[in-house]
């Protein structure tokens, strides 16, 4: 069921991004030259852009938001070049409501990892200890060194996944060699 909700959210993003513009005029501004905005650290200030500024079809937003609410979404955000374009909350959820992401975090993790690999920052075939140092698990060092970033992404590290969400070294215990479980 969680996968269904994630699929609905991703489909909704695709629909919104593919909406036609309100007119056929083109901007002279090259979108590739626009800098990506990053909000300041230790601040609640985050710059915004409007759908109108982006020349998106505003008539398509409310049906999307209605759909998301009907499907029991908690929140929805669209960023463009780092600036908030749409930020909506549903079903008594707010921007400060805690919400357990569970498996939805896998999508974000794999996307960011793919970008990092593409930019040469990591290699998913390297052992995790190359990035975290040794001792990030409580497994014997020779078993820990078998675990690659790809094993983490594929969820076949061989570590015991029945111990809850605590990822402290003492809770990351060996069950099988990486790639086998």
ROFILUM-664460 format. One record per residue (C-alpha): residue in three letters; x, y, z; residue number from 1. Coordinates in nm, 4 decimals, m for minus. Layout:
BEGIN
  rest        xx        yy        zz   nr
   ALA         X         Y         Z  NUM
...
***
This chain:
BEGIN
  rest        xx        yy        zz   nr
   UNK    0.0000    0.0000    0.0000    1
   UNK    0.2908    0.2348    0.0767    2
   UNK    0.4309    0.1661   m0.2675    3
   UNK    0.0940    0.2651   m0.4162    4
   UNK    0.1007    0.6026   m0.2375    5
   UNK    0.4573    0.6659   m0.3501    6
   UNK    0.3585    0.5774   m0.7059    7
   UNK    0.0639    0.8173   m0.6865    8
   UNK    0.2898    1.0991   m0.5646    9
   UNK    0.5462    1.0372   m0.8382   10
   UNK    0.2740    1.0184   m1.1036   11
   UNK    0.1289    1.3448   m0.9736   12
   UNK    0.4672    1.5149   m1.0064   13
   UNK    0.4989    1.3929   m1.3632   14
   UNK    0.1495    1.5179   m1.4474   15
   UNK    0.2151    1.8607   m1.2980   16
   UNK    0.5503    1.8996   m1.4710   17
   UNK    0.3995    1.8021   m1.8037   18
   UNK    0.1131    2.0517   m1.7863   19
   UNK    0.1004    2.2924   m2.0750   20
   UNK    0.1832    2.6575   m2.0279   21
   UNK   m0.0773    2.9326   m2.0426   22
   UNK    0.0626    3.0792   m2.3629   23
   UNK    0.3098    3.0028   m2.6361   24
   UNK    0.5526    3.2875   m2.5703   25
   UNK    0.9068    3.1957   m2.4862   26
   UNK    1.1309    3.3689   m2.2382   27
   UNK    1.4601    3.5067   m2.3592   28
   UNK    1.6148    3.3922   m2.0330   29
   UNK    1.8118    3.0693   m2.0686   30
   UNK    1.6954    2.8399   m1.7844   31
   UNK    2.0383    2.6756   m1.7798   32
   UNK    2.1911    3.0065   m1.6673   33
   UNK    1.9631    3.0453   m1.3680   34
   UNK    2.1428    2.9616   m1.0434   35
   UNK    2.0037    2.6985   m0.8118   36
   UNK    1.8893    2.8518   m0.4851   37
   UNK    1.9885    2.7035   m0.1511   38
   UNK    1.8113    2.8352    0.1594   39
   UNK    2.0334    2.9824    0.4299   40
   UNK    2.1403    2.7549    0.7132   41
   UNK    1.9706    2.7982    1.0514   42
   UNK    1.6811    2.9916    0.9022   43
   UNK    1.3152    2.9297    0.8277   44
   UNK    1.3368    3.1624    0.5266   45
   UNK    1.3015    2.9905    0.1907   46
   UNK    1.2596    3.1814   m0.1334   47
   UNK    0.9590    3.1088   m0.3496   48
   UNK    0.8511    3.1296   m0.7122   49
   UNK    0.4974    3.1431   m0.8392   50
   UNK    0.3360    2.9193   m1.0965   51
   UNK    0.2658    3.2382   m1.2927   52
   UNK    0.6357    3.3330   m1.2990   53
   UNK    0.7131    2.9915   m1.4433   54
   UNK    0.4355    3.0210   m1.6990   55
   UNK    0.2795    2.6940   m1.5799   56
   UNK   m0.0875    2.6144   m1.6233   57
   UNK   m0.2398    2.7308   m1.2950   58
   UNK   m0.5714    2.5610   m1.3749   59
   UNK   m0.4089    2.2209   m1.3261   60
   UNK   m0.2869    2.2795   m0.9702   61
   UNK   m0.6125    2.2572   m0.7759   62
   UNK   m0.7248    1.9277   m0.9357   63
   UNK   m0.3844    1.7837   m0.8449   64
   UNK   m0.4111    1.9058   m0.4850   65
   UNK   m0.7652    1.7667   m0.4597   66
   UNK   m0.6420    1.4312   m0.5867   67
   UNK   m0.3543    1.4237   m0.3376   68
   UNK   m0.5903    1.4997   m0.0508   69
   UNK   m0.8355    1.2290   m0.1651   70
   UNK   m0.5480    0.9788   m0.1605   71
   UNK   m0.4655    1.0727    0.2006   72
   UNK   m0.1389    1.2481    0.1204   73
   UNK    0.0113    1.4368    0.4111   74
   UNK    0.2154    1.6934    0.2204   75
   UNK    0.3317    1.7896   m0.1264   76
   UNK    0.6039    2.0236   m0.2457   77
   UNK    0.7382    2.1340   m0.5815   78
   UNK    1.0771    2.3030   m0.5976   79
   UNK    1.2075    2.4782   m0.9057   80
   UNK    1.5788    2.5512   m0.9023   81
   UNK    1.5584    2.5197   m0.5242   82
   UNK    1.2765    2.7704   m0.4729   83
   UNK    0.9362    2.6639   m0.3427   84
   UNK    0.6624    2.6823   m0.6051   85
   UNK    0.3942    2.4732   m0.4321   86
   UNK    0.3828    2.3685   m0.0675   87
   UNK    0.0608    2.2072    0.0522   88
   UNK   m0.0442    2.0068    0.3573   89
   UNK   m0.3442    1.7785    0.3885   90
   UNK   m0.5468    1.5885    0.6458   91
   UNK   m0.4389    1.7950    0.9508   92
   UNK   m0.0712    1.7591    0.8635   93
   UNK    0.1486    2.0717    0.8939   94
   UNK    0.5033    2.1699    0.8066   95
   UNK    0.6084    2.0719    1.1603   96
   UNK    0.4110    1.7479    1.1932   97
   UNK    0.6397    1.4497    1.2419   98
   UNK    0.5855    1.1753    0.9892   99
   UNK    0.7618    0.8415    0.9571  100
   UNK    0.8785    0.8058    0.5982  101
   UNK    0.9731    0.4388    0.6120  102
   UNK    1.0295    0.2961    0.2644  103
   UNK    0.9612    0.6258    0.0874  104
   UNK    1.3104    0.7337    0.1902  105
   UNK    1.4566    0.4675   m0.0373  106
   UNK    1.3540    0.6626   m0.3450  107
   UNK    1.5267    0.9784   m0.2259  108
   UNK    1.8332    0.7843   m0.1132  109
   UNK    1.8792    0.6066   m0.4449  110
   UNK    1.8238    0.9252   m0.6455  111
   UNK    2.0821    1.1201   m0.4457  112
   UNK    2.3231    0.8257   m0.4594  113
   UNK    2.2858    0.8047   m0.8380  114
   UNK    2.3614    1.1747   m0.8692  115
   UNK    2.6632    1.1413   m0.6388  116
   UNK    2.7968    0.8513   m0.8447  117
   UNK    2.7378    1.0354   m1.1709  118
   UNK    2.9352    1.3304   m1.0350  119
   UNK    3.2199    1.1038   m0.9261  120
   UNK    3.1679    1.1569   m0.5536  121
   UNK    3.1129    0.7892   m0.4764  122
   UNK    3.1294    0.4496   m0.6411  123
   UNK    2.8492    0.2195   m0.5316  124
   UNK    3.0799   m0.0798   m0.5768  125
   UNK    3.3174    0.0496   m0.3063  126
   UNK    3.2864   m0.0903    0.0430  127
   UNK    3.0869    0.1254    0.2828  128
   UNK    3.3867    0.1397    0.5192  129
   UNK    3.5696    0.3473    0.2551  130
   UNK    3.3223    0.6254    0.3307  131
   UNK    3.2215    0.5676    0.6937  132
   UNK    3.5395    0.4148    0.8288  133
   UNK    3.5525    0.0792    1.0007  134
   UNK    3.3354   m0.0046    1.2973  135
   UNK    3.0096    0.1295    1.1561  136
   UNK    2.8628   m0.2157    1.2300  137
   UNK    2.9205   m0.4636    1.5136  138
   UNK    3.0142   m0.7361    1.2643  139
   UNK    3.3671   m0.8746    1.2398  140
   UNK    3.5836   m0.6452    1.0251  141
   UNK    3.6265   m0.9029    0.7461  142
   UNK    3.2458   m0.9317    0.7173  143
   UNK    3.1913   m0.5538    0.7414  144
   UNK    3.4384   m0.5011    0.4568  145
   UNK    3.2233   m0.7202    0.2303  146
   UNK    2.9377   m0.4687    0.2449  147
   UNK    2.9351   m0.2281   m0.0496  148
   UNK    2.7226    0.0808   m0.1061  149
   UNK    2.5366   m0.1242   m0.3663  150
   UNK    2.4533   m0.3808   m0.0963  151
   UNK    2.3028   m0.1016    0.1137  152
   UNK    2.0952    0.0208   m0.1795  153
   UNK    1.9864   m0.3324   m0.2675  154
   UNK    1.9074   m0.4161    0.0954  155
   UNK    2.1244   m0.7269    0.0893  156
   UNK    2.3947   m0.6317    0.3394  157
   UNK    2.3536   m0.9502    0.5393  158
   UNK    2.2825   m0.7435    0.8498  159
   UNK    1.9952   m0.8289    1.0812  160
   UNK    1.6973   m0.6162    0.9727  161
   UNK    1.4762   m0.7364    1.2571  162
   UNK    1.6279   m0.5085    1.5196  163
   UNK    1.4309   m0.1931    1.4387  164
   UNK    1.5310    0.1406    1.2930  165
   UNK    1.8262    0.2134    1.5216  166
   UNK    2.1332    0.2290    1.2972  167
   UNK    2.3937    0.2508    1.5718  168
   UNK    2.6854    0.0102    1.5270  169
   UNK    2.5642   m0.2138    1.8101  170
   UNK    2.2333   m0.2645    1.6291  171
   UNK    2.3907   m0.3494    1.2911  172
   UNK    2.4605   m0.7164    1.3500  173
   UNK    2.5895   m0.9847    1.1121  174
   UNK    2.3565   m1.2614    0.9903  175
   UNK    2.5079   m1.3555    0.6526  176
   UNK    2.7720   m1.2407    0.4077  177
   UNK    2.6745   m0.9354    0.2045  178
   UNK    2.4876   m1.0212   m0.1129  179
   UNK    2.3377   m1.3387    0.0345  180
   UNK    2.0571   m1.1918    0.2438  181
***
